[in-house]
Amino acid sequence: MSNEQKGSYTYPDVPGDPERSGVLRNKLNLRTRSDLTTAEYALTTSRMAEVVQGREAKDILSSAFDQVETCF
């Protein structure tokens, strides 16, 4: 089966490039392992800080996406 089929959980692999192999599809459209890992850590850190401050969960994704976009 091809990774390009509808419903695939990963982006298509790029032969010979391990950074672009097996990367899960994501709302940030990041296609390399290192970029996705960096974004995951940034989003998790941001959310942890919000929990400690007692902030509610509403609008978290939109503010988190804004923060991640400034990293790239």
FENHU-V308263 format. One record per residue. N is the residue number from 1. SS is DSSP state (H for helix, E for strand, C for the rest). PHI is phi in whole degrees, 0 to 359 (999 if undefined). BURIAL is 1 if it has 24 or more other ideal C-beta (glycine too) atoms within 12 Angstrom, else 0. Layout:
<<N;SS;PHI;BURIAL> <N;SS;PHI;BURIAL>>
This chain:
<<1;C;999;0> <2;C;270;0> <3;C;293;0> <4;C;277;0> <5;C;293;0> <6;C;299;0> <7;C;96;0> <8;C;292;0> <9;C;275;0> <10;E;237;0> <11;C;287;1> <12;C;302;0> <13;C;291;0> <14;C;255;0> <15;C;304;0> <16;C;83;0> <17;C;237;0> <18;H;297;0> <19;H;293;0> <20;H;246;0> <21;C;240;0> <22;C;73;0> <23;C;279;1> <24;E;294;0> <25;C;297;0> <26;C;212;0> <27;C;291;0> <28;C;273;1> <29;C;59;0> <30;C;276;1> <31;C;244;1> <32;C;243;1> <33;H;300;0> <34;H;293;0> <35;H;296;0> <36;H;294;1> <37;H;298;0> <38;H;299;0> <39;H;295;1> <40;H;299;0> <41;H;295;0> <42;H;296;1> <43;H;294;1> <44;H;294;0> <45;H;298;0> <46;H;298;1> <47;H;293;0> <48;H;299;0> <49;H;296;0> <50;H;295;0> <51;H;296;0> <52;H;298;0> <53;H;281;0> <54;C;82;0> <55;C;286;0> <56;C;284;0> <57;C;278;0> <58;C;291;0> <59;C;60;0> <60;H;292;0> <61;H;298;0> <62;H;295;0> <63;H;290;0> <64;H;292;1> <65;H;298;0> <66;H;299;0> <67;H;294;1> <68;H;290;1> <69;H;299;0> <70;C;288;0> <71;C;281;0> <72;C;244;0>>
